[in-house]
């Protein structure tokens, strides 16, 4: 167990390599490898949505009624683990949707199936350096949390153009309740 693992309670929260924005009263999270456009989509959406993180995002659980939430990540802060005190102080934002990013010439949105969705969430989890050092029991907990998130929160593959009108185009492609 690493020193960081001592203050990183995976039963309450975990960090993922993702960006996030707040839209209305909920969070949209964007997954993708380095260079996929996580920071770019945050900037493109910033006139319409509040940026929460552009590289690290925290999933908080359970939030209420066994739903999941997002906590502010790395914007304006050094990247760090959430301590138990940090978890008490955080104001979670309900998680509404998760998008796997791919840059493209035209906007195209499709639902992810559960296995592919879990794969992308796990890649995002292990994209945070200190997460790769957790012990086997904690990995099993993360796998079960990822499955629960994939079953409870809509997941999409988002092919997006680098365009300022991405927000209106995206809103027209996904359900209104997000």
C-alpha positions as CSV (number, residue, x, y, z in Angstrom):
1,X,0.0,0.0,0.0
2,X,1.4,3.4,-0.9
3,X,1.3,6.4,1.5
4,X,-1.3,8.0,-0.7
5,X,-3.6,5.0,-0.4
6,X,-3.9,5.6,3.4
7,X,-5.9,8.8,2.8
8,X,-7.7,7.7,-0.3
9,X,-10.9,5.9,0.7
10,X,-12.2,4.3,-2.5
11,X,-15.4,3.4,-0.8
12,X,-16.4,7.1,-0.7
13,X,-14.7,8.6,-3.8
14,X,-12.2,8.1,-6.5
15,X,-10.4,10.2,-9.0
16,X,-10.6,9.7,-12.7
17,X,-8.7,11.2,-15.7
18,X,-11.6,13.3,-17.0
19,X,-13.0,16.7,-17.4
20,X,-16.4,17.9,-16.1
21,X,-18.9,20.7,-16.5
22,X,-22.0,21.6,-14.5
23,X,-25.1,22.0,-16.7
24,X,-28.2,23.1,-14.9
25,X,-28.1,21.1,-11.6
26,X,-26.0,18.2,-12.8
27,X,-22.6,17.3,-14.1
28,X,-21.5,16.0,-17.4
29,X,-18.1,14.1,-17.4
30,X,-15.9,13.7,-20.4
31,X,-13.5,10.8,-20.7
32,X,-10.6,10.4,-23.2
33,X,-6.9,9.7,-23.4
34,X,-4.5,12.7,-23.4
35,X,-5.2,14.8,-26.4
36,X,-8.8,13.6,-26.9
37,X,-10.2,17.0,-26.1
38,X,-11.2,16.9,-22.5
39,X,-9.9,20.4,-21.8
40,X,-11.0,21.7,-25.2
41,X,-14.6,20.6,-24.7
42,X,-14.7,22.3,-21.3
43,X,-13.5,25.5,-22.9
44,X,-16.1,25.2,-25.7
45,X,-18.9,24.6,-23.3
46,X,-17.8,27.3,-20.8
47,X,-20.2,30.0,-22.1
48,X,-23.1,27.6,-21.3
49,X,-21.8,25.4,-18.5
50,X,-19.6,25.9,-15.4
51,X,-16.3,24.1,-15.7
52,X,-15.6,21.8,-12.8
53,X,-12.4,20.1,-13.8
54,X,-10.2,19.8,-16.9
55,X,-8.0,16.8,-16.2
56,X,-9.0,15.2,-12.9
57,X,-12.6,14.6,-11.7
58,X,-13.8,12.9,-8.5
59,X,-16.8,10.5,-8.4
60,X,-18.4,10.7,-4.9
61,X,-20.7,7.8,-3.7
62,X,-23.2,7.2,-2.6
63,X,-24.6,10.7,-3.0
64,X,-28.3,10.3,-2.4
65,X,-30.7,7.5,-3.1
66,X,-27.6,5.5,-4.1
67,X,-26.9,7.9,-7.0
68,X,-23.5,9.2,-7.9
69,X,-22.1,12.7,-7.8
70,X,-19.0,14.6,-9.1
71,X,-16.8,16.9,-7.0
72,X,-14.7,19.7,-8.4
73,X,-11.4,18.4,-9.7
74,X,-8.3,20.3,-10.7
75,X,-9.3,23.7,-12.0
76,X,-7.2,26.2,-10.1
77,X,-5.9,23.6,-7.7
78,X,-2.9,21.4,-7.5
79,X,-3.8,17.8,-8.3
80,X,-4.1,15.9,-5.0
81,X,-5.9,13.1,-3.3
82,X,-9.1,13.9,-1.4
83,X,-8.5,13.5,2.3
84,X,-11.3,12.4,4.7
85,X,-11.7,16.1,5.6
86,X,-11.9,17.1,1.9
87,X,-14.8,14.6,1.5
88,X,-16.7,16.3,4.4
89,X,-16.2,19.7,2.8
90,X,-17.0,18.9,-0.8
91,X,-20.3,20.0,-2.4
92,X,-21.2,17.1,-4.7
93,X,-23.0,17.8,-8.0
94,X,-25.3,15.0,-9.2
95,X,-23.8,13.0,-12.1
96,X,-26.1,13.2,-15.1
97,X,-24.1,11.8,-18.1
98,X,-20.6,10.5,-19.0
99,X,-19.2,11.0,-22.5
100,X,-16.2,9.2,-24.2
101,X,-14.6,11.7,-26.5
102,X,-13.5,11.5,-30.1
103,X,-12.8,14.5,-32.2
104,X,-14.6,14.4,-35.6
105,X,-15.7,16.6,-38.5
106,X,-19.4,16.4,-37.4
107,X,-21.2,15.8,-34.2
108,X,-22.4,12.3,-33.6
109,X,-23.7,10.9,-30.3
110,X,-24.4,7.2,-29.5
111,X,-25.1,5.3,-26.4
112,X,-22.3,3.1,-25.0
113,X,-23.0,-0.5,-24.2
114,X,-22.2,-1.6,-20.6
115,X,-18.9,-3.5,-21.3
116,X,-17.4,-0.7,-23.5
117,X,-18.6,1.9,-21.0
118,X,-16.9,0.0,-18.1
119,X,-13.7,-0.2,-20.1
120,X,-13.6,3.6,-20.7
121,X,-14.3,4.3,-17.0
122,X,-11.5,1.9,-16.0
123,X,-9.1,3.5,-18.4
124,X,-10.0,6.9,-16.9
125,X,-9.5,5.5,-13.4
126,X,-6.1,3.9,-14.1
127,X,-5.1,7.1,-16.0
128,X,-4.5,8.7,-12.6
129,X,-1.0,7.7,-11.5
130,X,-1.6,6.9,-7.9
131,X,-4.6,4.7,-8.8
132,X,-2.3,2.1,-10.4
133,X,-0.7,1.3,-7.0
134,X,-3.9,0.2,-5.2
135,X,-4.1,-3.3,-3.8
136,X,-6.2,-6.1,-5.2
137,X,-9.1,-5.7,-2.8
138,X,-9.4,-2.0,-3.7
139,X,-9.3,-2.8,-7.4
140,X,-12.2,-5.2,-6.9
141,X,-14.2,-2.4,-5.2
142,X,-13.4,0.0,-8.1
143,X,-14.5,-2.6,-10.6
144,X,-17.9,-3.0,-8.8
145,X,-18.3,0.8,-8.5
146,X,-17.6,1.2,-12.2
147,X,-20.2,-1.4,-13.0
148,X,-22.8,0.4,-10.8
149,X,-22.0,3.7,-12.4
150,X,-22.3,2.3,-15.9
151,X,-25.7,0.8,-15.0
152,X,-27.0,4.0,-13.3
153,X,-25.7,6.9,-15.4
154,X,-26.1,7.2,-19.1
155,X,-22.9,6.8,-21.1
156,X,-22.3,8.1,-24.6
157,X,-19.7,8.0,-27.3
158,X,-19.3,11.7,-28.4
159,X,-17.8,12.4,-31.7
160,X,-17.4,16.2,-31.7
161,X,-16.1,19.0,-34.0
162,X,-14.0,21.8,-32.6
163,X,-16.8,24.3,-32.9
164,X,-18.2,27.0,-30.7
165,X,-21.8,25.8,-31.2
166,X,-21.1,22.4,-29.7
167,X,-23.4,23.1,-26.7
168,X,-26.5,23.6,-28.7
169,X,-25.7,20.8,-31.1
170,X,-25.0,18.5,-28.1
171,X,-28.2,19.4,-26.4
172,X,-30.2,18.6,-29.5
173,X,-28.7,15.1,-29.5
174,X,-29.2,13.9,-26.0
175,X,-32.2,13.5,-23.7
176,X,-33.6,16.7,-22.2
177,X,-33.3,15.5,-18.6
178,X,-29.5,15.6,-18.7
